[in-house]
């Protein structure tokens, strides 16, 4: 899940809510949406291999 920040950067959040904090886990901040999407694909691959 990618959200645009007020600073203009994009942040990748986990899809599930972290039960300990009740919020989504931050999986990295990126300058461009394309970079965030690329990393999201890498994360999804890593979760299954």
Secondary structure, DSSP 8 states (H G I E B T S, - for coil): -EEE-TTS-EEEEEEEE-TTTSSEEEEEEESSHHHHHHHHHHHHHHHH-
